[in-house]
Amino acid sequence: MAGIFRKAYDAKWLIFGLLLVLLLAWVAWPFLTVIVYGIFIYYVAKPIKRKLRPYIKSDTALVSACMFLLAMPIVALVSYTLLLGLSQFNAVVASAGLQSMSGGPLSNMSSGIVNVEHNASFKGVMSGNFTTALHQLWGSGLAGYSGSIASLQSILISTGTTIVDVLFKVFLMIVIAFYLLREDERIKIWFGRTFPTLVREHNGVLVRYYHAVDHDLEKIFFGNIISIIFFAFVAVFVFSLLNFVAPTPQFLIPYPILLGMLCGVAALVPVVGMYLVTVPMLLYVLVRALSAGVFMPHVFFFIAMALVIFAFVQTIPEILIRPFVARGQVNTGLLMFAYILGPVVFGVAGLFIGAIVLVLLTHYFRIVLPELTHEGHPA
């Protein structure tokens, strides 16, 4: 028994350090998704930082330029698109007779946003329905919550969270990405000086492992994830534009933002890709038009719609973005499973967490394990 206490005393600083690490993990755990989003922005901005480095000498100015050019536009556009996509998803769930999102200003705005999207057509603008829908959206979303402290509180509380909480997490995400961009080289130098033995052991396997993981995460995040966002925004824009010029309501693409986001994700599927979304969507429009008896008078619009979707959603973006898409040394099939299973386990952040876990595992078995096995069984 005395021997155990003696060993514990000798390892007191190691135990204290482990306790501090556990404390840090406990504090950081509620912000896991925020940290992951910050890492994602860091890896997306990293190539831009390298491109701008010869022209901007100040680290702070360089990182600020990267964040201004990349982070803020991406956060704003993705947040806005997700809000509209979730609103349309809520409308789909509600129309199916299932339990929709809980009450609150953002949830109450769902029907208003869908109504605005439905009337965002040439006919809707000319008839005044679009303007009316905008007024109704304002009335249901904001105007009805003014006038008292209690009402002011109700506008902050929405779908189980608060706008203030969301803004704080967005701010924290940007700060994490900012300091990773500015201090990444200093962090590596500090780690090498603090743990020199760990860096040198096993023929420097830790350094090789880090560089492999770092390289592949940059390839995946700057390639595949950015391609999802790019394809989704292109699809949303084209679908919304087609709805704007649709001759009759039967030719409207249902839930264009939600379907556009699905096109972005489906673009990663080899060969079939966005056909998984666009073909059923066009068939749905075709059946609606035939059932209403308006297909033949507007058959050329339907043909034009199919050609526009094929050209501007599936073909041209594919040609433009594919040269920049790379998966590194990660298996494509495993990467697809990571993209599918990650969101199931971790929610939206799982799209990034799944890729990170896959890269860590891939290079562990590719670099670390063979090195340890070789040392354990020398020739």
C-alpha positions in Angstrom: 0.0 0.0 0.0 2.8 2.3 0.9 4.3 1.6 -2.6 1.2 2.8 -4.3 1.2 6.1 -2.4 4.9 6.5 -3.1 4.3 6.0 -6.8 1.4 8.4 -6.7 3.5 11.0 -4.9 6.3 10.6 -7.5 3.8 11.1 -10.3 2.0 14.0 -8.5 2.7 16.5 -11.3 1.7 14.1 -14.0 -1.6 13.4 -12.2 -2.2 17.1 -11.7 -1.5 17.7 -15.4 -4.0 14.9 -16.3 -6.6 16.4 -14.1 -6.1 19.8 -15.7 -6.5 18.2 -19.2 -9.7 16.5 -18.0 -11.0 19.8 -16.6 -10.2 21.5 -19.9 -12.0 18.7 -21.8 -15.0 19.0 -19.5 -15.2 22.8 -20.1 -14.7 22.5 -23.9 -17.2 19.6 -24.4 -20.4 21.8 -24.6 -18.6 23.8 -27.3 -17.5 20.8 -29.3 -19.5 21.8 -32.4 -18.2 25.4 -32.2 -14.6 24.2 -32.0 -15.2 21.9 -35.0 -16.7 24.7 -37.0 -13.7 26.9 -36.1 -11.3 24.2 -37.3 -13.2 23.9 -40.5 -12.9 27.6 -41.2 -9.2 27.4 -40.3 -8.5 24.7 -42.9 -10.6 26.5 -45.5 -8.8 29.8 -44.9 -5.4 28.3 -44.7 -4.8 28.1 -48.5 -6.0 31.7 -48.8 -3.5 32.7 -46.2 -0.7 31.1 -48.1 -1.7 32.9 -51.3 -1.9 36.3 -49.5 1.3 35.8 -47.5 3.7 37.4 -50.1 1.5 40.6 -50.2 0.7 41.1 -46.5 3.5 41.0 -44.0 1.6 41.6 -40.8 0.2 38.4 -39.3 -2.8 40.1 -37.8 -3.6 42.0 -41.0 -3.1 38.8 -43.1 -5.5 36.7 -40.9 -8.0 39.6 -40.7 -8.0 39.7 -44.5 -8.6 35.9 -44.7 -11.4 36.1 -42.3 -13.0 39.1 -44.0 -12.8 37.5 -47.4 -13.9 34.1 -46.3 -15.3 33.5 -42.9 -17.9 36.3 -42.7 -19.4 35.7 -46.1 -19.5 31.9 -45.6 -21.1 32.2 -42.1 -23.7 34.7 -43.3 -24.7 32.8 -46.4 -24.7 29.4 -44.8 -26.6 30.6 -41.8 -29.2 32.3 -44.0 -29.6 29.3 -46.2 -29.8 26.9 -43.3 -32.6 29.0 -41.7 -34.6 29.0 -44.9 -33.8 25.3 -45.5 -34.9 24.4 -42.0 -38.1 26.4 -42.4 -38.9 24.5 -45.6 -38.1 21.2 -43.8 -40.4 22.2 -41.0 -43.1 22.9 -43.6 -42.6 19.5 -45.1 -42.8 17.8 -41.7 -45.9 19.8 -40.8 -47.6 19.0 -44.2 -47.0 15.3 -43.5 -49.0 15.5 -40.3 -45.9 15.0 -38.1 -44.8 17.0 -35.1 -43.2 20.2 -36.3 -40.7 22.4 -34.5 -41.7 24.0 -31.2 -43.1 27.4 -31.0 -41.1 30.6 -31.1 -40.3 33.4 -33.5 -38.1 31.5 -35.8 -40.5 28.6 -35.9 -43.5 30.9 -36.4 -41.6 32.5 -39.3 -41.3 29.2 -41.1 -44.8 29.4 -42.7 -44.1 33.1 -43.6 -40.8 32.3 -45.2 -42.3 29.4 -47.2 -45.1 31.7 -48.3 -42.6 34.3 -49.5 -40.7 31.6 -51.5 -44.0 30.4 -53.0 -44.8 33.9 -54.2 -41.3 34.7 -55.4 -42.3 34.5 -59.1 -42.9 37.0 -61.8 -46.6 36.5 -61.5 -46.4 36.9 -57.7 -44.5 40.2 -57.9 -46.9 41.6 -60.5 -50.0 40.6 -58.6 -48.8 42.0 -55.3 -48.8 38.6 -53.6 -45.1 38.8 -53.0 -45.3 42.1 -51.2 -48.2 40.9 -49.1 -46.2 37.8 -48.1 -43.3 40.0 -47.1 -45.6 42.0 -44.9 -47.1 38.9 -43.3 -43.6 37.6 -42.7 -42.7 40.8 -40.8 -45.9 40.7 -38.9 -45.6 37.1 -37.8 -41.8 37.2 -37.2 -41.0 40.5 -35.5 -43.8 43.1 -35.3 -45.9 40.9 -33.0 -43.2 40.7 -30.4 -42.6 44.3 -29.6 -44.0 46.4 -26.8 -43.0 44.9 -23.5 -40.1 43.2 -21.7 -41.9 39.9 -21.8 -42.4 40.2 -25.5 -38.8 41.2 -26.0 -37.7 38.1 -24.1 -40.0 35.9 -26.3 -38.2 37.1 -29.5 -34.9 36.0 -28.0 -36.1 32.6 -27.1 -36.6 30.5 -30.2 -36.7 26.7 -30.9 -35.0 25.8 -27.6 -32.1 28.2 -27.9 -31.6 32.0 -28.0 -30.4 34.3 -30.7 -27.9 35.7 -28.2 -26.5 32.2 -27.7 -26.2 31.6 -31.4 -24.4 35.0 -31.9 -22.0 34.1 -29.1 -21.2 30.8 -30.6 -20.6 32.3 -34.0 -18.3 34.9 -32.4 -16.5 32.1 -30.6 -16.1 30.1 -33.8 -14.6 33.0 -35.6 -12.2 33.8 -32.7 -11.0 30.1 -32.7 -10.4 30.2 -36.4 -8.7 33.6 -36.2 -6.2 32.5 -33.5 -5.5 29.1 -35.2 -4.7 31.0 -38.4 -2.4 33.5 -36.6 -0.7 31.2 -34.1 -0.5 27.8 -35.8 3.2 28.0 -36.5 3.9 29.2 -32.9 1.8 26.4 -31.5 3.9 23.8 -33.4 7.1 25.4 -32.2 5.8 25.5 -28.6 4.8 21.8 -28.8 8.2 20.8 -30.1 10.0 22.6 -27.3 7.7 21.4 -24.6 7.7 17.7 -25.7 11.0 17.1 -27.4 11.1 13.4 -26.5 7.6 12.8 -27.8 8.4 14.5 -31.1 11.7 12.5 -31.6 10.6 9.0 -30.5 9.7 6.3 -33.0 11.7 8.0 -35.8 9.6 11.1 -35.5 6.3 9.3 -36.2 4.3 12.1 -34.5 5.6 14.7 -36.9 4.8 12.5 -39.9 1.4 11.7 -38.5 0.6 15.4 -37.9 1.7 16.5 -41.4 -0.4 13.7 -43.0 -3.5 14.6 -41.0 -3.0 18.3 -41.5 -2.6 17.9 -45.3 -5.7 15.6 -45.7 -7.9 17.8 -43.6 -7.0 20.8 -45.7 -7.7 18.8 -48.9 -11.1 17.5 -47.6 -12.3 20.7 -46.1 -11.2 23.0 -48.9 -12.3 20.5 -51.5 -15.3 18.4 -50.6 -17.0 20.6 -48.0 -16.6 23.7 -50.1 -17.9 21.9 -53.1 -21.1 21.0 -51.1 -21.6 24.7 -50.3 -20.9 25.7 -53.8 -23.2 23.2 -55.5 -25.9 24.0 -52.9 -25.8 27.7 -53.6 -25.8 27.3 -57.3 -28.8 24.9 -57.1 -30.7 27.2 -54.8 -30.1 30.2 -57.1 -31.2 28.3 -60.3 -34.2 26.7 -58.6 -35.4 30.1 -57.2 -34.8 31.7 -60.6 -36.9 29.0 -62.4 -39.7 29.5 -59.9 -39.6 33.2 -60.5 -40.3 32.7 -64.3 -42.6 29.7 -63.9 -45.7 30.2 -66.1 -48.1 28.4 -63.7 -48.0 27.2 -60.1 -47.8 23.6 -61.3 -44.3 24.3 -62.7 -42.9 25.6 -59.4 -40.1 23.6 -57.9 -41.2 22.6 -54.3 -39.0 23.8 -51.5 -36.2 25.1 -53.7 -33.8 25.9 -50.9 -34.2 22.5 -49.2 -33.8 20.7 -52.5 -30.8 22.9 -53.4 -29.1 21.9 -50.1 -29.8 18.2 -50.9 -28.2 18.7 -54.3 -25.0 20.0 -52.6 -24.8 16.9 -50.5 -25.7 14.5 -53.3 -23.0 16.0 -55.5 -20.5 14.0 -53.5 -22.1 10.7 -54.6 -20.0 9.2 -57.5 -21.6 9.0 -61.0 -25.3 9.5 -60.1 -24.7 12.5 -57.9 -27.4 15.2 -58.1 -29.5 13.0 -60.4 -30.8 11.5 -57.1 -32.4 14.9 -56.4 -33.1 16.5 -59.8 -34.7 13.5 -61.6 -37.4 12.9 -58.9 -37.9 16.7 -58.7 -38.5 17.0 -62.5 -40.8 13.9 -62.4 -42.8 15.5 -59.6 -43.2 18.8 -61.6 -44.1 16.7 -64.7 -46.8 14.8 -62.9 -48.3 18.0 -61.4 -48.4 19.7 -64.8 -50.0 16.7 -66.5 -52.6 16.3 -63.7 -53.6 19.9 -64.0 -53.7 19.8 -67.8 -51.1 22.6 -68.3 -48.2 20.6 -69.5 -48.8 20.7 -73.3 -49.3 24.5 -73.4 -46.0 25.0 -71.6 -44.0 22.0 -72.7 -41.2 24.1 -74.0 -40.8 25.7 -70.6 -40.4 22.2 -69.0 -37.8 21.3 -71.6 -36.0 24.5 -70.9 -36.2 23.9 -67.2 -34.6 20.4 -67.6 -31.9 21.8 -69.8 -31.1 24.7 -67.5 -30.9 22.4 -64.5 -28.7 19.9 -66.4 -26.4 22.7 -67.7 -26.2 25.2 -64.8 -26.7 22.9 -61.8 -25.0 19.7 -62.8 -22.6 20.2 -65.7 -20.9 23.7 -65.5 -20.4 23.7 -61.7 -19.0 20.2 -61.9 -16.4 21.4 -64.5 -15.5 24.5 -62.5 -15.2 22.9 -59.1 -14.0 19.4 -59.6 -10.3 20.3 -60.3 -10.2 21.8 -56.8 -11.8 18.8 -55.1 -9.4 16.3 -53.6 -9.7 13.7 -50.9 -6.0 13.2 -50.1 -5.2 9.7 -49.1 -8.6 8.9 -47.6 -10.7 6.2 -49.3 -13.7 7.7 -51.1 -16.1 5.1 -49.9 -15.1 5.5 -46.3 -15.4 9.3 -46.7 -19.0 8.9 -48.0 -19.8 6.8 -44.9 -18.3 9.5 -42.7 -20.4 12.2 -44.4 -23.6 10.1 -43.9 -23.0 8.7 -40.4 -21.4 11.8 -38.9 -24.5 13.9 -39.1 -26.6 11.0 -37.8 -24.5 10.8 -34.6 -23.4 14.5 -34.1 -26.0 16.5 -36.0 -24.9 19.1 -38.7 -21.4 19.3 -37.1 -21.0 15.6 -37.8 -20.4 16.4 -41.5 -17.0 17.8 -40.3 -16.5 15.5 -37.2 -16.9 12.4 -39.3 -14.3 13.5 -41.7 -11.9 14.4 -38.9 -12.3 11.1 -37.2 -11.8 9.2 -40.5 -8.6 11.1 -41.3 -7.2 10.5 -37.8 -8.0 6.8 -38.0 -6.7 6.4 -41.6 -3.3 7.9 -40.9 -3.0 6.1 -37.5 -3.2 2.8 -39.3 -1.2 4.0 -42.2 1.7 5.7 -40.4 1.7 5.0 -36.6 0.7 1.4 -36.3 3.3 0.1 -38.9 6.0 2.0 -37.1 5.1 0.6 -33.7 4.7 -2.9 -35.2 8.1 -2.7 -36.9 9.8 -1.6 -33.7 8.0 -4.3 -31.7 9.1 -7.1 -34.2 12.6 -6.1 -35.5 13.9 -8.1 -38.4 
